[in-house]
């Protein structure tokens, strides 16, 4: 393991070689201790990286020399995001087979390219830049390192180690292959032609959402409205968000520049951008009153044409109101909310009119990136069987999410905790022709920390996991019970959203995903439980600490024994299923990926 000082030139932070003026030094550690026991494994299913505790002292000393600050798992503040790249790059040297890797340079991936170990020129070098091991807490604006020195033997090189590389898991030959990659799938050659490395920022199609509804609704209400749809028209603005699909590459236009151009072309006013979304003020109008609508309602704004509705022919539901993106309620809030604009159908002109706003708490999308808010997720793949190949509309996806939440309400799951990550054709593998048998829906069920306002950081991590781990286990068990899928099927079948082609629902796969980890070290006394101090207020009560520790260990042992056999039985099936349904999606604050190994 090496550390490179990037303070003088951070341009090559993600490279093995680095930039001019940088220095790279090897940690003075006992390599045999780092590799003993179970050895060091590369695991795409582990979010973070865990190394031998024997390397901590040497790492801390060299980190201080090259970063000019103490290495700690307490939250770190920086003047700007660019300062993150000035932290040291961690370089891992992996032993290779010299007969398979001739002594030549491979795009900065082997020892020869970096001249770090001339005696082993074929070894693999993998650079882990600070942008990969430092995690931003969007709420506090501070960073926490996600590399830990906690292992008694061996270690785990997790997903943050793997970032920025194409990695081949060659199971048959028991070997791994590494290649540097910018993970830019748009530049993959098509018919032998490679697209330009320069590209403008792109926004997701049909993903715009309303953050703040039309201000004219309030103006109509102030005037008491009118019964004539042709009079009393009020103008206002509403804030819309656009979801960033891909950041700019090379010399391409930034998201802010693209958003400004789109807003100007549509007669809107650009407001701002963050890591995942851009916002603009759009003009809107309200027809105060609403003609044939309920005369008790004083304000209506035209929403959209209802002619393309996919629900059954019922005027009350033609408008297909959808929940927007889950995000922090405001800059000072700890609550995550979703907004839905409520609409009503006007038979007279066939339009939907906005009649108000509805909000609900949520714990998905960007908000789920805060691992202390959502310490566990349950990943579930549902198979919706149908006689023909079908695809799910937005309103069908929303109903499926809400139906899953309703079916799991006894386990504490609420509407706003479930999200369909993606859906795709469910192929019949028993049929040689590979015909479709329906659609697969891949869902994330967030298991939230219900004490988030009081327990929000590393000091509370153990108590957070102790409280949420059993809930995740219960949800995982519940989704694999046929009663769950029967209830979901009954809920969607009894709704007025058209699901006629779906004949049954089954759970194809389910597993827990732990998002928060507590064994990060860094020193300090952690409350057991939070706030459980003795009478003098000097620290946790010894009795409560022992009892709490015993209960935590007992719960972890029970969970381990309960899932051990189930995971063994499902392992091969899981990889096969996920391989067919694998996806990678980056929403700025959240990265999800699946890999077949």
C-alpha positions in Angstrom: 0.0 0.0 0.0 1.3 3.4 -1.0 0.3 7.0 -0.3 0.8 9.9 -2.8 0.9 13.5 -1.8 -1.4 15.6 -4.0 -1.2 18.9 -2.3 1.1 20.5 -4.9 -0.7 19.1 -7.9 -4.0 17.3 -7.7 -4.7 16.9 -11.4 -3.7 13.2 -11.4 -5.3 12.2 -8.2 -7.0 9.2 -9.8 -3.9 8.0 -11.6 -1.2 5.5 -10.5 1.5 7.7 -11.9 0.3 11.0 -10.6 1.3 14.5 -11.8 4.5 16.3 -11.8 5.6 17.4 -8.3 3.8 14.6 -6.4 5.6 12.1 -4.3 4.6 8.5 -3.6 5.8 6.4 -0.6 5.2 2.9 0.5 3.7 2.1 3.9 6.0 0.3 6.3 3.8 -2.6 7.2 4.0 -6.3 7.7 2.6 -7.6 4.4 2.1 -11.1 5.8 -0.2 -9.8 8.4 -2.2 -7.9 5.8 -2.7 -11.1 3.8 -3.1 -13.8 6.5 -6.3 -15.5 7.6 -9.0 -15.3 5.0 -6.8 -13.2 2.8 -7.8 -10.0 1.0 -11.0 -10.3 -1.1 -12.4 -8.0 -3.8 -16.1 -7.7 -3.1 -18.6 -5.6 -5.1 -21.2 -6.2 -2.5 -19.3 -4.4 0.2 -19.6 -0.6 0.0 -16.4 0.4 1.8 -12.8 -0.9 2.1 -11.5 -2.7 5.2 -7.8 -3.3 5.9 -5.7 -5.0 8.6 -5.6 -3.1 11.9 -1.8 -3.7 11.9 -1.5 -1.1 9.1 -3.3 1.7 11.0 -0.3 3.2 12.8 1.8 3.4 9.7 -1.1 4.8 7.7 -1.9 7.5 10.3 1.8 8.6 10.4 2.2 8.9 6.6 -1.3 10.5 6.2 -0.2 13.3 8.5 2.9 13.8 6.5 1.1 13.9 3.1 -2.2 15.5 4.1 -1.1 17.9 6.8 -3.9 16.8 9.0 -4.9 13.9 11.3 -6.7 10.9 9.8 -10.0 10.5 11.6 -13.4 9.1 11.0 -15.0 12.2 12.5 -16.6 14.6 10.0 -14.0 16.7 8.1 -14.8 20.2 6.7 -13.1 21.6 3.6 -13.1 25.0 2.0 -14.2 23.7 -1.4 -14.9 20.3 -3.1 -11.6 20.8 -5.0 -9.7 20.6 -1.8 -10.7 16.9 -1.5 -8.5 16.0 -4.4 -5.5 17.4 -2.5 -5.8 14.6 0.0 -3.5 11.6 -0.5 -4.2 9.0 -3.2 -4.1 5.4 -1.8 -2.4 3.0 -4.2 -2.8 -0.8 -3.8 -0.2 -3.2 -5.2 -1.7 -6.6 -6.1 0.5 -9.6 -6.9 0.1 -10.9 -10.4 1.2 -13.8 -12.6 4.2 -12.6 -14.5 3.6 -15.2 -17.1 0.2 -13.7 -17.9 1.3 -10.1 -17.6 4.4 -9.4 -19.7 6.7 -6.6 -18.6 5.1 -3.7 -20.3 3.0 -0.7 -19.3 -0.8 -1.0 -19.3 -2.3 2.5 -19.1 -1.0 3.2 -15.6 -2.2 -0.1 -14.1 1.0 -2.0 -13.4 4.2 -1.5 -11.5 6.2 -0.7 -14.6 4.1 2.3 -15.3 4.7 3.8 -11.9 8.2 2.6 -11.2 7.1 1.9 -7.6 8.4 -1.6 -7.4 10.9 -2.4 -10.2 11.5 -5.9 -8.9 7.8 -6.8 -9.6 7.0 -4.9 -12.8 4.0 -7.1 -13.6 2.1 -6.5 -10.4 -1.2 -4.6 -10.6 -1.5 -1.1 -9.2 -4.9 0.3 -8.4 -5.2 3.9 -7.5 -8.0 5.0 -5.0 -8.3 8.8 -5.2 -9.8 10.7 -2.3 -13.0 11.3 -4.2 -13.6 7.6 -4.0 -12.9 7.1 -0.3 -14.2 10.4 1.1 -18.0 10.5 1.4 -20.0 13.7 1.5 -22.8 14.1 4.0 -25.2 16.2 2.0 -26.9 17.5 5.2 -23.8 18.8 6.9 -21.5 19.5 3.9 -18.7 17.5 5.7 -16.8 14.5 4.6 -16.0 11.1 6.3 -13.4 8.6 5.1 -14.8 5.2 4.1 -11.7 3.2 4.5 -11.2 1.4 7.8 -8.4 -0.5 9.6 -10.5 -2.9 11.6 -9.7 -6.4 10.3 -7.8 -8.8 12.6 -6.7 -10.8 9.5 -7.0 -10.1 5.8 -9.2 -7.4 4.4 -12.0 -6.4 2.0 -11.5 -4.2 -1.0 -15.0 -2.9 -1.6 -17.0 -1.0 -4.2 -15.2 2.3 -3.5 -11.9 0.6 -4.3 -13.4 -0.7 -7.5 -14.6 2.7 -8.8 -13.0 4.0 -11.9 -12.1 0.5 -13.2 -13.4 -2.3 -15.4 -12.9 -5.4 -13.4 -13.2 -8.9 -14.8 -14.2 -11.7 -12.4 -12.8 -14.8 -14.2 -14.3 -17.5 -12.0 -13.2 -20.4 -14.1 -9.6 -19.5 -14.0 -9.7 -18.1 -10.5 -8.3 -14.7 -11.3 -9.2 -11.0 -11.5 -8.5 -8.5 -14.3 -8.2 -4.8 -13.9 -8.3 -1.9 -16.4 -8.7 1.8 -15.8 -12.0 3.2 -17.1 -13.9 6.5 -17.0 -17.1 4.4 -16.8 -18.3 6.5 -19.7 -20.7 4.0 -21.5 -21.7 6.6 -24.1 -18.2 6.4 -25.5 -18.3 2.6 -26.2 -17.7 2.0 -29.9 -20.8 1.7 -32.0 -20.1 0.0 -35.3 -16.5 0.7 -34.9 -17.0 4.5 -34.2 -16.1 6.0 -30.8 -18.1 9.1 -29.9 -16.3 12.3 -29.0 -14.9 12.4 -25.4 -16.5 15.9 -25.1 -20.2 16.0 -24.3 -22.7 18.4 -22.8 -24.5 17.7 -19.6 -27.7 15.7 -20.2 -31.0 15.7 -18.3 -33.2 12.6 -17.9 -36.1 12.6 -20.3 -39.6 12.9 -18.8 -38.2 13.3 -15.3 -39.0 16.9 -14.6 -40.9 17.4 -11.4 -42.6 20.3 -9.5 -40.9 21.4 -6.3 -43.1 24.4 -5.6 -46.6 24.6 -7.1 -48.0 27.6 -8.9 -48.1 30.7 -6.7 -51.3 31.8 -8.5 -53.3 29.2 -6.5 -52.9 31.4 -3.5 -53.8 34.5 -5.4 -57.1 32.9 -6.6 -57.9 31.9 -3.0 -57.3 35.5 -1.8 -59.8 36.8 -4.3 -62.4 34.2 -3.4 -62.5 32.7 -6.9 -65.2 32.9 -9.5 -67.6 30.5 -11.1 -66.7 31.4 -14.6 -63.7 29.5 -16.1 -63.2 32.3 -18.6 -62.6 35.0 -15.9 -60.4 35.5 -12.9 -57.2 34.2 -14.5 -54.2 34.8 -12.3 -50.6 34.5 -13.3 -47.7 33.2 -11.2 -44.6 31.0 -11.2 -43.9 27.4 -10.1 -40.5 25.9 -9.4 -39.6 22.9 -11.6 -36.7 20.5 -11.2 -34.8 18.7 -13.9 -32.9 15.5 -13.0 -29.3 15.3 -14.2 -28.7 12.2 -16.2 -25.0 12.7 -17.1 -22.5 15.3 -16.2 -20.5 17.2 -18.9 -17.4 15.5 -20.3 -14.3 17.2 -21.4 -15.0 20.6 -22.9 -18.8 20.0 -23.0 -21.3 22.5 -21.5 -21.9 22.3 -17.8 -25.3 21.4 -16.3 -25.8 24.9 -15.2 -25.1 26.3 -18.8 -27.4 23.7 -20.4 -30.1 24.4 -17.9 -29.8 28.2 -18.5 -30.2 27.6 -22.2 -33.2 25.3 -21.8 -34.9 27.8 -19.4 -34.4 30.7 -21.7 -35.7 28.8 -24.7 -38.9 27.9 -22.7 -39.5 31.3 -21.3 -38.5 30.2 -17.8 -36.0 31.7 -15.4 -33.0 29.6 -14.3 -32.5 29.3 -10.5 -29.7 27.0 -9.5 -28.2 23.5 -9.8 -26.9 21.0 -7.2 -25.2 17.6 -7.7 -28.3 15.9 -8.9 -30.8 18.5 -10.1 -31.3 21.9 -11.6 -34.2 24.2 -10.9 -36.1 26.9 -12.8 -39.1 29.2 -12.4 -41.8 28.5 -15.0 -44.7 30.8 -15.6 -48.1 29.3 -14.9 -51.7 30.5 -14.9 -54.7 29.6 -12.7 -58.3 29.8 -13.8 -60.0 30.8 -10.5 -63.1 28.8 -10.1 -63.3 25.9 -12.5 -66.7 25.8 -14.2 -68.2 22.4 -13.8 -65.9 21.5 -10.9 -66.9 21.4 -7.3 -68.1 25.0 -6.5 -66.8 24.6 -3.0 -63.2 24.7 -4.4 -62.0 28.2 -4.9 -59.0 27.8 -7.1 -57.9 25.6 -10.0 -54.8 25.7 -12.3 -54.6 23.9 -15.5 -52.3 20.9 -15.1 -52.3 18.9 -18.4 -54.4 17.2 -21.0 -56.0 14.0 -19.6 -56.5 12.4 -23.0 -53.5 10.1 -22.7 -54.4 8.7 -19.3 -53.7 4.9 -18.8 -56.1 4.5 -15.9 -59.6 3.1 -16.5 -62.2 5.5 -17.8 -63.0 7.3 -14.6 -62.9 11.1 -14.7 -61.7 11.2 -11.1 -58.4 9.5 -11.9 -57.7 10.6 -15.5 -55.1 13.2 -14.2 -52.6 10.5 -12.9 -51.0 12.7 -10.2 -47.5 11.5 -9.6 -45.2 12.0 -6.6 -42.1 14.0 -7.3 -38.5 13.4 -6.3 -37.7 12.7 -2.6 -35.4 15.5 -1.3 -34.8 17.6 1.9 -37.8 19.8 2.6 -35.5 22.8 2.8 -31.9 23.8 3.5 -32.4 23.8 7.2 -34.6 20.8 7.6 -33.8 17.2 8.5 -37.0 15.9 7.0 -37.2 14.5 3.5 -40.5 15.1 1.6 -42.2 14.4 -1.7 -44.6 16.7 -3.4 -47.6 15.7 -5.4 -49.8 18.3 -7.2 -53.4 17.3 -6.8 -55.5 17.7 -9.9 -59.2 17.4 -10.9 -60.7 16.5 -14.2 -63.0 19.0 -16.0 -65.4 17.1 -18.2 -66.3 20.4 -20.0 -62.9 20.9 -21.7 -61.1 17.6 -21.0 -58.3 19.2 -19.0 -56.9 18.5 -15.6 -56.8 21.5 -13.2 -54.5 21.8 -10.2 -56.4 22.1 -7.0 -53.7 22.0 -4.4 -50.5 20.3 -3.1 -49.9 17.2 -1.1 -46.7 16.2 0.7 -45.5 13.0 2.4 -42.4 11.9 4.2 -40.0 9.8 2.2 -36.7 8.0 2.5 -35.7 7.1 -1.0 -33.5 8.5 -3.9 -31.1 11.2 -2.8 -32.3 11.1 0.8 -31.3 7.4 1.1 -27.7 8.3 0.4 -27.5 9.5 4.0 -26.6 6.1 5.6 -27.5 7.3 9.1 -31.0 8.2 7.7 -31.3 4.8 5.9 -28.9 2.3 7.5 -30.5 -0.7 5.7 -32.2 -1.4 2.5 -34.0 -4.5 1.3 -33.5 -5.2 -2.4 -36.4 -7.1 -3.9 -37.0 -8.4 -7.4 -40.7 -9.0 -8.2 -41.9 -10.9 -11.3 -45.2 -9.7 -12.7 -46.3 -12.5 -14.9 -48.3 -11.7 -18.1 -49.2 -13.5 -21.3 -47.4 -10.9 -23.4 -44.4 -8.6 -23.1 -45.5 -5.5 -21.1 -43.8 -2.4 -19.8 -44.9 -0.4 -16.8 -46.1 3.2 -17.0 -45.2 5.8 -14.4 -48.7 5.6 -12.8 -48.4 1.8 -12.7 -44.9 2.0 -11.1 -46.3 4.4 -8.5 -49.2 2.1 -7.7 -46.8 -0.9 -7.4 -44.6 1.1 -4.9 -47.6 2.1 -2.8 -49.0 -1.4 -2.9 -45.7 -2.9 -1.7 -45.7 -0.4 1.2 -49.2 -1.2 2.1 -48.5 -4.9 2.1 -45.6 -4.3 4.5 -47.2 -1.9 6.9 -47.1 -4.4 9.7 -43.3 -4.4 9.4 -43.3 -0.6 9.6 -42.8 0.2 5.9 -44.6 3.4 4.8 -45.5 5.0 1.5 -42.4 6.9 0.5 -40.0 4.1 1.7 -40.3 2.1 -1.5 -38.9 2.9 -4.9 -38.8 0.9 -8.2 -35.2 1.3 -9.4 -35.9 -0.2 -12.8 -38.2 -2.6 -14.6 -37.4 -4.8 -17.6 -38.7 -7.7 -19.6 -38.9 -11.0 -17.7 -37.7 -13.7 -20.1 -38.7 -17.3 -19.9 -35.4 -19.1 -19.6 -37.1 -22.5 -20.0 -38.2 -21.6 -23.5 -35.5 -22.1 -26.2 -36.8 -19.1 -28.0 -36.5 -16.9 -24.9 -40.0 -15.6 -25.1 -41.2 -12.9 -22.6 -43.3 -14.0 -19.7 -43.9 -10.6 -18.1 -41.9 -7.9 -16.4 -39.4 -7.8 -13.6 -39.5 -4.9 -11.2 -36.4 -4.2 -9.1 -37.3 -2.4 -5.9 -35.4 -0.8 -3.0 -37.2 -0.8 0.3 -35.6 1.8 2.7 -35.4 0.8 6.4 -35.2 4.3 8.0 -33.7 5.4 11.3 -36.8 6.5 13.2 -34.7 8.5 15.6 -32.8 10.4 12.9 -33.3 13.8 14.7 -31.5 12.5 17.8 -29.1 9.9 16.3 -27.5 11.2 13.1 -23.8 10.5 13.3 -21.0 7.9 13.8 -21.2 8.2 17.6 -24.8 6.7 17.5 -24.1 4.2 14.8 -24.2 1.0 16.8 -27.5 1.9 18.4 -28.9 2.8 15.0 -28.0 -0.6 13.5 -29.2 -2.4 16.6 -32.6 -0.8 16.1 -32.9 -1.2 12.4 -31.3 -4.6 11.7 -34.2 -6.6 13.0 -36.7 -4.5 11.0 -34.7 -5.2 7.8 -34.7 -8.9 8.6 -38.5 -8.9 9.1 -39.1 -7.1 5.8 -36.7 -9.5 4.0 -38.7 -12.4 5.5 -42.1 -10.8 4.7 -41.4 -10.2 1.0 -40.5 -13.8 0.5 -43.8 -15.0 1.9 -46.6 -15.8 -0.6 -49.0 -13.8 1.5 -47.1 -10.6 0.6 -47.2 -11.1 -3.2 -50.9 -12.2 -3.0 -51.7 -8.9 -1.2 -49.8 -6.8 -3.7 -51.5 -8.5 -6.6 -54.9 -8.0 -5.0 -54.2 -4.3 -4.3 -53.1 -3.5 -7.9 -56.0 -5.6 -9.4 -58.6 -3.8 -7.3 -57.4 -0.3 -8.3 -58.6 1.6 -11.3 -55.1 1.6 -12.8 -55.0 -0.9 -15.7 -53.1 -4.0 -14.7 -55.4 -6.5 -16.5 -52.5 -8.2 -18.3 -50.8 -9.2 -15.0 -52.0 -12.6 -13.9 -49.8 -13.2 -10.8 -46.8 -11.7 -8.9 -44.0 -13.6 -7.3 -40.8 -12.7 -5.4 -37.8 -13.8 -7.5 -35.1 -12.6 -5.1 -34.7 -10.6 -2.0 -31.7 -9.6 0.2 -30.7 -7.1 2.8 -28.1 -4.4 2.1 -26.4 -2.7 5.1 -25.6 0.9 4.2 -24.0 2.1 7.5 -21.0 0.6 9.2 -19.7 1.3 12.7 -16.3 -0.3 12.9 -14.5 2.6 11.5 -12.2 3.3 14.4 -11.0 6.9 14.9 -11.0 6.9 18.7 -13.4 8.5 21.0 -16.0 7.3 23.4 -19.4 6.5 21.9 -22.6 6.7 24.0 -24.1 3.2 24.7 -26.9 3.9 24.2 -27.0 7.6 23.1 -27.5 9.9 26.1 -27.1 7.0 28.6 -24.6 8.8 30.8 -24.0 8.0 34.5 -25.0 10.3 37.3 -21.8 12.3 37.0 -22.3 12.8 33.3 -18.8 11.6 32.6 -19.6 8.8 30.3 -21.9 5.8 29.7 -23.1 3.7 32.6 -21.0 0.5 32.9 -24.1 -1.6 33.5 -26.0 -0.2 30.5 -22.9 -0.6 28.3 -22.6 -4.3 29.2 -26.3 -5.0 28.8 -26.5 -3.1 25.5 -23.3 -4.8 24.2 -24.8 -8.2 25.1 -28.1 -7.5 23.4 -26.3 -6.2 20.2 -24.1 -9.3 20.0 -27.1 -11.6 20.6 -29.1 -9.9 17.9 -26.2 -10.1 15.4 -25.6 -13.8 16.2 -29.3 -14.6 15.7 -29.5 -12.7 12.4 -26.4 -14.5 11.2 -27.7 -18.0 12.1 -31.1 -17.2 10.6 -29.7 -16.1 7.2 -26.7 -18.3 6.9 -28.4 -21.3 5.2 -30.8 -19.2 3.2 -28.0 -17.2 1.7 -26.1 -20.4 0.7 -29.2 -21.8 -0.9 -30.0 -18.6 -2.8 -26.4 -17.6 -3.8 -26.3 -19.1 -7.3 -29.9 -18.1 -8.1 -29.3 -14.6 -6.8 -26.4 -14.0 -9.1 -28.2 -15.5 -12.1 -31.3 -13.3 -11.4 -29.4 -10.1 -10.7 -27.3 -10.8 -13.8 -30.4 -10.7 -15.9 -31.7 -7.6 -14.2 -28.5 -5.9 -13.4 -28.4 -2.1 -13.5 -26.2 0.8 -12.6 -27.7 4.1 -11.9 -26.1 7.3 -10.7 -28.3 10.1 -9.4 -25.6 12.3 -8.1 -26.0 11.6 -4.5 -26.7 7.9 -4.9 -24.9 5.1 -6.7 -26.4 1.6 -7.0 -24.8 -1.2 -9.0 -25.1 -4.9 -9.3 -22.3 -7.2 -10.6 -22.1 -10.9 -11.4 -19.0 -12.5 -9.9 
